[in-house]
Amino acid sequence: MKTMKRLSWLLLAFISQTGFSQQQPRQQPNIIFIFSDDHAYQAISAYGSKLTQTPNIDRIARQGVLFRNALVTNSICGPSRATLLTGKYSHINGYTLNEKKFNVGQQLFPKLLQQNGYQTAWIGKWHLGNLPEGFDFWRILNNQGQYYNPDFIGPRDTTRVEGYVTNLITQFSVDWLNHRDTSKPFFLVVGEKATHREWLPDIQDLGAYDDKTFPLPATFRDNYKNRIAAQNQDMTIDKTMRLKEDLKVHANYEKGIYGRFTPAQKEAFKAYYEGKVSKEFDEKKLTGDALVEWKYQRYLKDYLSTARSLDRNIGALLDYLDKNGLAENTVVIYASDQGFYMGEHGWFDKRFMYEESLRTPFIIKYPGVTKPGTTVNQLMLNIDWAPTILQMAGVPVPADIQGTSFLPLLEQNANKASWRKAAYYHYYEFPEPHHVYPHFGVRTEQYTLVRFYGAGDSWELYDLKKDPHQVNNIYGSKGTEKITAELKATLKKLILQYNDQEALKILESH
């Protein structure tokens, strides 16, 4: 009897210490994945932004977990979506470049959700060249989509819908939620167009930031010393950002993106951009640094005004979940397809394996699992998104998925010491549209080692603790020999782990 009592006591102690219980498995949660385009973490107040306030994205963070080191594996729009769907690197899922046709016939995790009782939908921006598979319902934008009166493609037709794209995506998402099969859990991707170039705000947000003057980033006038790739890119606010097309100075309102406007929409845009912005531009007669700084201010004002609608619509979706009794069993994820430059290094756009474009916002609220207001600092990759969602849904993760479920990082007593210590990255698109040399590299907690190849053949090494802005390339500097050798060994190990044969050949050829 004493032996039995001791065994019972040990079992209870084990349960208490490990969190293991004999309760029924958690009900399959609903999952909403809000996926924006080019939304920088620097423009989200939950990440400490001093540029703007994003109360509804912050609301997800307050109720859930914010990842400070969520990284992408290829910082560009379409390939990031392909990685979400497959849990695999670009060289494995076959989608390394934008504007190609993604192979939707391959294994996609929404198909596995379908096979395990989920009702699935993708609404909004898709941008993968082919029509979706793995979704019971889809209504997607044509290619990049349009901000005003966009065309939506469905299984049976393509329809132009009057209105502002962010509002329409929310309306269609709510409509689908209202008419879904309520006997099944659901997985919904809300694919936002915002905040993609050319940054057209909703009419109600025109001029929302006109009373603000934004401070220049510390690296705004970066001279790109000792960085071959940075010297040769074509994505500066100074030379690349267009006055007419991007900043709407004396825009042609009779064709192009404005040709689809209604008379009322066109009148509102002309009143603001001609009556105020273009008039100011003409009066100032700016040149040199003053002109570049004016372009920067206009860029941020349009970008953040476009993001304002995005945040407002996220609030509408959260309110819908609350009002319809869905909040307690619905996982809400907010992420962007990659980071973006808000004037750092004098740039806009993405692509480079520098922090502003490598890191992407990622916030998740999982009721009953996530502790409100938690921050995770471990390195998480977008190949991890698919296996995590599968594990949430109770669906076995296929062995060929390259990512790892990050659910253990959400557990308060989990052993996080065994999580990855290094992340692998590979970017391909060259020379168009922004002349960023292809490159691959490794990022650890403290260091980033990058190998540019092709015409930009060079190495870069940054100590993120000493040089968080990444302006001092210390590759080849005295005293870096040991860490460089260690990082190169780690890089080769990751290349082999993820079976990147192209990178392996380049690495071994020098």
C-alpha positions as CSV (number, residue, x, y, z in Angstrom):
1,M,0.0,0.0,0.0
2,K,2.8,2.4,0.9
3,T,4.4,1.6,-2.5
4,M,1.2,2.4,-4.3
5,K,0.8,5.7,-2.4
6,R,4.3,6.7,-3.2
7,L,3.8,6.0,-6.9
8,S,0.6,8.1,-6.9
9,W,2.4,10.9,-5.2
10,L,5.2,10.7,-7.8
11,L,2.7,10.8,-10.6
12,L,1.0,13.9,-9.2
13,A,4.4,15.5,-8.8
14,F,5.2,14.7,-12.4
15,I,1.9,16.2,-13.6
16,S,2.5,19.3,-11.6
17,Q,6.0,19.9,-12.9
18,T,5.5,19.0,-16.5
19,G,2.0,20.5,-17.1
20,F,0.8,17.1,-18.4
21,S,-2.8,16.3,-17.7
22,Q,-5.4,13.8,-18.6
23,Q,-7.9,16.5,-19.7
24,Q,-9.6,16.1,-23.1
25,P,-7.6,17.5,-26.0
26,R,-8.1,21.2,-26.7
27,Q,-10.8,21.9,-29.2
28,Q,-9.5,22.6,-32.6
29,P,-9.2,26.4,-32.7
30,N,-10.4,28.7,-35.4
31,I,-7.4,30.5,-37.0
32,I,-7.3,33.9,-38.6
33,F,-4.0,34.9,-40.3
34,I,-4.0,38.7,-41.1
35,F,-1.2,39.0,-43.7
36,S,-0.2,42.5,-44.7
37,D,2.2,43.6,-47.4
38,D,5.4,45.6,-46.7
39,H,4.3,46.7,-43.2
40,A,7.4,47.6,-41.2
41,Y,7.8,46.8,-37.6
42,Q,9.1,50.3,-37.2
43,A,5.6,51.6,-38.1
44,I,3.9,49.6,-35.3
45,S,3.6,51.1,-31.8
46,A,3.7,47.7,-30.1
47,Y,7.3,47.5,-31.4
48,G,8.1,50.9,-30.0
49,S,7.4,53.0,-33.1
50,K,7.6,56.7,-32.5
51,L,6.2,57.4,-35.9
52,T,2.6,56.4,-35.3
53,Q,0.1,54.6,-33.1
54,T,-1.5,51.2,-34.1
55,P,-4.0,50.6,-31.4
56,N,-5.6,47.5,-32.9
57,I,-2.4,45.7,-33.8
58,D,-1.3,46.6,-30.3
59,R,-4.5,45.1,-29.0
60,I,-3.4,41.7,-30.3
61,A,0.0,42.1,-28.7
62,R,-1.5,43.0,-25.3
63,Q,-3.7,39.9,-25.4
64,G,-1.0,37.7,-26.8
65,V,2.7,37.3,-27.8
66,L,4.9,39.7,-29.8
67,F,8.0,38.1,-31.6
68,R,10.9,40.5,-31.7
69,N,13.0,38.3,-33.9
70,A,10.6,37.0,-36.4
71,L,12.7,36.7,-39.6
72,V,12.0,35.9,-43.2
73,T,14.0,33.6,-45.4
74,N,13.7,35.6,-48.6
75,S,12.6,39.2,-48.2
76,I,10.2,39.6,-51.1
77,C,6.4,39.4,-51.4
78,G,5.4,36.4,-53.5
79,P,8.2,34.1,-52.2
80,S,7.2,35.0,-48.6
81,R,3.6,33.8,-49.4
82,A,4.9,30.6,-50.9
83,T,7.0,30.0,-47.7
84,L,3.9,30.5,-45.6
85,L,1.9,28.0,-47.6
86,T,4.6,25.3,-47.7
87,G,6.8,25.8,-44.7
88,K,9.8,25.5,-47.0
89,Y,12.6,27.7,-48.3
90,S,12.2,29.3,-51.8
91,H,14.7,26.9,-53.4
92,I,12.6,23.9,-52.2
93,N,9.1,25.2,-52.9
94,G,10.2,26.5,-56.3
95,Y,9.2,30.1,-55.9
96,T,12.4,32.2,-55.6
97,L,11.3,35.3,-57.6
98,N,8.2,37.5,-57.9
99,E,5.9,37.5,-60.8
100,K,6.2,33.8,-61.7
101,K,3.6,31.0,-61.4
102,F,3.7,29.2,-58.0
103,N,3.1,25.5,-58.1
104,V,-0.1,25.2,-56.2
105,G,-0.3,21.5,-56.9
106,Q,2.4,20.8,-54.3
107,Q,1.8,20.1,-50.6
108,L,0.3,23.1,-49.0
109,F,-0.6,23.1,-45.3
110,P,-4.2,24.5,-46.0
111,K,-4.9,21.2,-47.9
112,L,-3.9,19.3,-44.8
113,L,-6.2,21.4,-42.7
114,Q,-9.0,20.6,-45.2
115,Q,-8.3,16.9,-44.9
116,N,-8.6,17.2,-41.1
117,G,-12.0,18.9,-40.9
118,Y,-11.1,22.6,-41.4
119,Q,-13.0,25.0,-43.6
120,T,-10.5,27.2,-45.3
121,A,-10.5,30.6,-47.1
122,W,-8.1,33.1,-48.6
123,I,-9.5,36.6,-49.2
124,G,-7.5,39.6,-50.6
125,K,-4.0,39.7,-51.9
126,W,-2.6,36.4,-53.1
127,H,0.0,37.4,-55.7
128,L,1.3,34.0,-56.7
129,G,0.5,33.9,-60.4
130,N,-1.8,30.9,-60.2
131,L,-5.3,30.5,-58.7
132,P,-5.4,29.1,-55.2
133,E,-5.7,25.5,-54.2
134,G,-6.3,24.2,-50.7
135,F,-9.1,26.6,-50.0
136,D,-12.9,26.0,-49.8
137,F,-13.4,29.6,-50.7
138,W,-11.2,32.3,-52.2
139,R,-11.7,35.8,-53.5
140,I,-8.4,37.3,-54.5
141,L,-7.0,40.5,-55.9
142,N,-5.6,40.4,-59.5
143,N,-1.8,40.3,-59.1
144,Q,-0.8,43.3,-56.9
145,G,-4.4,44.5,-56.8
146,Q,-5.7,48.1,-56.8
147,Y,-6.3,50.4,-53.8
148,Y,-9.5,51.8,-55.3
149,N,-12.3,49.9,-57.0
150,P,-10.2,46.8,-57.2
151,D,-10.9,43.7,-59.4
152,F,-11.6,40.5,-57.3
153,I,-11.1,37.1,-58.9
154,G,-13.3,34.3,-57.7
155,P,-13.7,30.7,-58.9
156,R,-16.4,31.7,-61.5
157,D,-15.7,35.3,-62.4
158,T,-13.7,38.5,-62.0
159,T,-15.6,41.5,-60.6
160,R,-14.7,45.1,-60.1
161,V,-16.0,46.3,-56.8
162,E,-16.4,50.0,-55.8
163,G,-14.7,51.0,-52.7
164,Y,-11.3,51.1,-50.8
165,V,-9.5,47.8,-50.9
166,T,-8.7,47.4,-47.2
167,N,-12.4,48.0,-46.3
168,L,-13.6,45.6,-49.0
169,I,-11.3,42.8,-47.8
170,T,-12.7,43.2,-44.3
171,Q,-16.3,43.2,-45.7
172,F,-15.7,40.0,-47.7
173,S,-14.0,38.3,-44.8
174,V,-16.9,39.1,-42.4
175,D,-19.4,38.0,-45.1
176,W,-17.6,34.7,-45.4
177,L,-17.5,34.3,-41.6
178,N,-21.2,34.9,-41.5
179,H,-21.9,32.2,-44.0
180,R,-19.4,29.6,-43.2
181,D,-20.2,26.0,-42.1
182,T,-20.3,26.5,-38.3
183,S,-20.0,22.8,-37.7
184,K,-16.3,23.1,-38.7
185,P,-13.4,25.0,-37.3
186,F,-12.1,27.6,-39.9
187,F,-8.8,28.8,-41.2
188,L,-9.0,32.2,-42.8
189,V,-6.2,34.2,-44.5
190,V,-7.0,37.9,-44.7
191,G,-4.5,39.0,-47.4
192,E,-4.1,42.8,-47.2
193,K,-2.7,44.9,-50.0
194,A,-1.7,47.7,-47.6
195,T,1.0,48.9,-47.2
196,H,2.4,48.2,-50.7
197,R,3.7,50.9,-53.0
198,E,2.2,53.4,-54.3
199,W,0.6,54.0,-50.9
200,L,-2.8,55.4,-51.7
201,P,-4.6,56.2,-48.4
202,D,-8.3,55.8,-47.8
203,I,-10.0,59.2,-48.5
204,Q,-10.9,59.6,-44.8
205,D,-7.1,59.3,-44.0
206,L,-5.8,61.8,-46.5
207,G,-3.6,64.3,-44.6
208,A,-3.8,62.3,-41.3
209,Y,-0.1,63.1,-40.6
210,D,0.3,66.5,-42.2
211,D,0.8,68.1,-38.8
212,K,3.9,65.9,-38.1
213,T,7.5,66.3,-39.0
214,F,9.3,62.9,-38.7
215,P,12.8,62.7,-37.5
216,L,15.4,61.4,-40.0
217,P,16.6,57.9,-39.3
218,A,20.2,57.7,-37.9
219,T,21.4,56.1,-41.2
220,F,19.4,58.3,-43.5
221,R,22.6,59.7,-45.1
222,D,24.4,56.4,-45.1
223,N,27.5,56.6,-47.3
224,Y,27.6,52.8,-47.8
225,K,31.3,52.7,-47.1
226,N,32.9,49.2,-47.5
227,R,29.6,47.7,-48.7
228,I,29.6,47.0,-52.4
229,A,25.9,45.9,-52.6
230,A,24.6,48.9,-50.7
231,Q,26.6,51.2,-53.0
232,N,25.0,49.7,-56.1
233,Q,21.3,49.3,-55.2
234,D,18.5,51.3,-56.8
235,M,16.0,51.8,-54.0
236,T,16.8,55.2,-52.5
237,I,14.3,57.9,-51.6
238,D,16.6,60.3,-53.3
239,K,16.9,58.8,-56.8
240,T,14.4,55.9,-57.0
241,M,11.3,57.3,-55.4
242,R,9.2,59.0,-58.1
243,L,7.5,62.4,-57.5
244,K,4.5,61.8,-59.8
245,E,3.8,58.1,-59.4
246,D,4.9,57.5,-55.7
247,L,4.3,60.9,-54.1
248,K,1.4,62.1,-56.3
249,V,3.0,65.4,-57.2
250,H,1.1,66.6,-60.3
251,A,-0.3,63.1,-60.9
252,N,-2.2,62.3,-64.1
253,Y,-5.7,61.7,-62.9
254,E,-7.0,60.6,-66.2
255,K,-5.2,57.3,-66.6
256,G,-3.3,54.5,-64.8
257,I,-4.3,53.8,-61.2
258,Y,-6.6,56.9,-61.2
259,G,-8.4,55.9,-64.3
260,R,-10.6,53.5,-62.3
261,F,-11.6,56.2,-59.7
262,T,-15.1,57.4,-59.4
263,P,-15.7,61.1,-59.9
264,A,-16.0,61.6,-56.1
265,Q,-12.8,59.7,-55.3
266,K,-10.9,61.6,-58.0
267,E,-12.2,64.9,-56.7
268,A,-11.0,64.1,-53.2
269,F,-7.6,63.1,-54.4
270,K,-7.1,66.1,-56.6
271,A,-8.2,68.4,-53.8
272,Y,-5.6,67.0,-51.5
273,Y,-2.7,66.2,-53.8
274,E,-3.1,69.0,-56.3
275,G,-4.6,71.6,-54.0
276,K,-2.2,71.1,-51.1
277,V,0.7,68.7,-51.8
278,S,1.6,69.8,-55.3
279,K,1.0,73.4,-54.5
280,E,3.4,73.2,-51.5
281,F,6.0,71.4,-53.7
282,D,5.8,74.2,-56.4
283,E,6.1,76.9,-53.8
284,K,9.1,75.5,-52.0
285,K,11.2,75.0,-55.2
286,L,13.4,72.5,-53.3
287,T,16.7,71.1,-54.5
288,G,19.5,68.9,-53.0
289,D,19.1,67.6,-49.4
290,A,16.0,69.7,-48.8
291,L,14.2,68.0,-51.7
292,V,15.3,64.5,-50.5
293,E,14.0,65.3,-47.0
294,W,10.7,66.6,-48.4
295,K,10.3,63.4,-50.3
296,Y,11.0,61.4,-47.1
297,Q,8.3,63.3,-45.2
298,R,5.8,62.8,-48.0
299,Y,6.6,59.1,-48.2
300,L,6.1,58.5,-44.5
301,K,2.8,60.5,-44.5
302,D,1.3,58.5,-47.3
303,Y,2.7,55.2,-46.0
304,L,1.4,55.7,-42.5
305,S,-1.9,57.1,-43.7
306,T,-2.3,53.9,-45.7
307,A,-1.4,51.8,-42.7
308,R,-4.0,53.7,-40.6
309,S,-6.9,52.0,-42.6
310,L,-5.1,48.7,-42.1
311,D,-5.1,49.0,-38.4
312,R,-8.7,50.3,-38.3
313,N,-9.9,47.3,-40.2
314,I,-8.0,44.9,-38.0
315,G,-10.0,46.4,-35.1
316,A,-13.2,45.7,-37.0
317,L,-12.2,42.1,-37.4
318,L,-11.4,41.8,-33.7
319,D,-14.7,43.4,-32.8
320,Y,-16.5,40.9,-34.9
321,L,-14.9,38.0,-33.1
322,D,-15.8,39.6,-29.7
323,K,-19.4,40.3,-30.7
324,N,-20.1,36.9,-32.2
325,G,-18.6,34.8,-29.4
326,L,-15.6,33.6,-31.4
327,A,-12.8,35.3,-29.6
328,E,-12.2,32.7,-27.0
329,N,-11.5,29.9,-29.5
330,T,-9.9,31.8,-32.3
331,V,-6.2,32.2,-32.8
332,V,-5.4,35.6,-34.3
333,I,-2.1,36.2,-36.1
334,Y,-0.8,39.4,-37.5
335,A,2.2,39.4,-39.8
336,S,3.7,41.1,-42.8
337,D,5.3,39.3,-45.7
338,Q,8.6,40.9,-44.7
339,G,10.0,44.1,-43.2
340,F,10.4,47.4,-45.0
341,Y,12.7,50.5,-44.9
342,M,11.3,53.6,-43.4
343,G,14.2,55.8,-44.7
344,E,16.9,53.7,-43.0
345,H,20.1,53.8,-45.2
346,G,18.1,56.3,-47.3
347,W,15.9,53.6,-48.6
348,F,12.4,52.3,-49.1
349,D,11.5,48.7,-50.2
350,K,13.0,45.5,-48.7
351,R,15.3,42.6,-50.1
352,F,18.5,43.0,-48.1
353,M,19.5,40.8,-45.2
354,Y,19.7,43.8,-43.0
355,E,17.5,44.1,-39.9
356,E,14.8,46.4,-41.3
357,S,13.8,44.0,-44.1
358,L,14.9,40.7,-42.5
359,R,12.7,41.2,-39.4
360,T,9.0,41.1,-39.9
361,P,6.2,42.0,-37.4
362,F,4.6,38.8,-36.0
363,I,2.1,38.9,-33.2
364,I,-0.2,36.0,-32.1
365,K,-3.1,35.7,-29.7
366,Y,-4.0,32.1,-28.8
367,P,-6.6,32.2,-26.0
368,G,-5.8,29.8,-23.2
369,V,-2.3,29.3,-24.4
370,T,-0.6,32.7,-24.8
371,K,0.1,34.8,-21.7
372,P,-1.1,38.4,-22.4
373,G,1.7,40.9,-23.0
374,T,4.4,38.3,-23.6
375,T,7.5,39.0,-25.7
376,V,9.6,36.3,-27.4
377,N,13.2,37.1,-28.4
378,Q,14.2,33.8,-30.0
379,L,14.9,33.5,-33.7
380,M,11.7,32.5,-35.5
381,L,11.4,32.0,-39.2
382,N,8.5,32.2,-41.7
383,I,9.2,28.5,-42.5
384,D,7.9,27.9,-38.9
385,W,4.5,29.4,-39.6
386,A,3.0,26.4,-41.4
387,P,4.0,23.7,-38.9
388,T,2.9,25.8,-36.0
389,I,-0.6,26.2,-37.5
390,L,-0.8,22.5,-38.2
391,Q,0.2,21.7,-34.6
392,M,-2.4,24.1,-33.3
393,A,-5.0,22.3,-35.4
394,G,-3.9,18.9,-34.2
395,V,-2.7,17.9,-37.7
396,P,0.5,15.9,-38.0
397,V,3.4,17.9,-39.5
398,P,4.9,16.2,-42.6
399,A,8.5,15.3,-42.3
400,D,9.5,17.3,-45.4
401,I,8.4,20.7,-44.0
402,Q,11.6,22.5,-43.1
403,G,10.2,24.7,-40.4
404,T,9.6,23.9,-36.7
405,S,6.5,24.6,-34.7
406,F,7.1,27.6,-32.4
407,L,4.4,26.5,-30.0
408,P,7.0,25.6,-27.4
409,L,8.1,29.2,-27.4
410,L,4.6,30.2,-26.2
411,E,4.6,27.8,-23.2
412,Q,5.8,29.5,-20.1
413,N,7.8,26.7,-18.6
414,A,9.1,25.4,-21.9
415,N,12.8,24.7,-22.4
416,K,13.8,27.5,-24.9
417,A,17.5,26.7,-24.6
418,S,17.1,24.0,-27.3
419,W,15.6,26.4,-29.9
420,R,17.6,27.5,-33.0
421,K,20.5,29.7,-32.4
422,A,21.1,30.7,-36.1
423,A,18.8,31.5,-39.0
424,Y,19.5,31.0,-42.8
425,Y,18.5,33.5,-45.5
426,H,18.7,33.5,-49.3
427,Y,17.6,36.3,-51.7
428,Y,17.6,35.9,-55.5
429,E,15.9,38.6,-57.5
430,F,18.4,40.6,-59.7
431,P,18.8,43.0,-61.4
432,E,15.2,44.2,-61.6
433,P,13.5,46.0,-60.0
434,H,15.9,47.4,-57.5
435,H,19.4,46.1,-58.4
436,V,20.0,44.3,-55.1
437,Y,22.7,41.7,-55.6
438,P,21.6,38.1,-54.7
439,H,22.9,36.9,-51.4
440,F,22.7,34.4,-48.7
441,G,23.8,34.4,-45.1
442,V,23.4,33.5,-41.4
443,R,22.0,35.6,-38.6
444,T,22.6,34.7,-34.9
445,E,21.7,36.6,-31.8
446,Q,24.8,38.9,-32.1
447,Y,26.0,38.6,-35.7
448,T,25.0,38.8,-39.3
449,L,27.3,37.2,-42.0
450,V,26.3,37.8,-45.6
451,R,27.7,36.5,-48.9
452,F,26.7,38.6,-51.9
453,Y,27.4,36.7,-55.2
454,G,27.4,37.4,-58.9
455,A,28.5,40.8,-59.9
456,G,28.4,42.0,-56.3
457,D,30.8,39.2,-55.1
458,S,31.7,40.2,-51.5
459,W,31.3,39.3,-47.8
460,E,29.8,41.4,-45.0
461,L,29.9,40.9,-41.3
462,Y,28.1,42.9,-38.6
463,D,28.2,42.8,-34.8
464,L,24.6,43.7,-34.0
465,K,25.4,44.5,-30.4
466,K,28.0,47.1,-31.3
467,D,26.6,48.1,-34.6
468,P,22.8,47.7,-34.6
469,H,22.4,50.0,-37.6
470,Q,24.7,47.8,-39.7
471,V,26.9,50.5,-41.2
472,N,30.3,49.1,-40.1
473,N,31.2,46.0,-42.2
474,I,33.9,44.3,-40.1
475,Y,34.5,41.3,-42.4
476,G,38.3,40.8,-42.7
477,S,39.0,43.2,-39.8
478,K,41.7,42.2,-37.4
479,G,40.3,40.2,-34.4
480,T,37.3,38.8,-36.3
481,E,39.0,35.7,-37.6
482,K,37.6,33.3,-35.0
483,I,34.0,34.5,-35.2
484,T,34.1,34.6,-39.0
485,A,35.3,31.0,-39.1
486,E,32.6,30.0,-36.7
487,L,29.9,31.8,-38.6
488,K,31.0,30.3,-41.9
489,A,30.9,26.8,-40.4
490,T,27.4,27.5,-39.2
491,L,26.4,28.9,-42.6
492,K,27.6,25.8,-44.3
493,K,25.8,23.6,-41.8
494,L,22.5,25.4,-42.5
495,I,23.0,25.3,-46.2
496,L,23.4,21.5,-46.0
497,Q,20.5,21.2,-43.5
498,Y,18.2,23.0,-45.9
499,N,19.6,21.5,-49.0
500,D,20.5,24.7,-50.8
501,Q,22.7,23.3,-53.6
502,E,23.2,26.6,-55.4
503,A,24.5,28.3,-52.2
504,L,26.7,25.3,-51.5
505,K,28.4,25.6,-54.9
506,I,29.0,29.3,-54.4
507,L,30.3,28.8,-50.9
508,E,32.7,26.0,-52.0
509,S,33.9,27.8,-55.1
510,H,35.9,30.4,-53.1
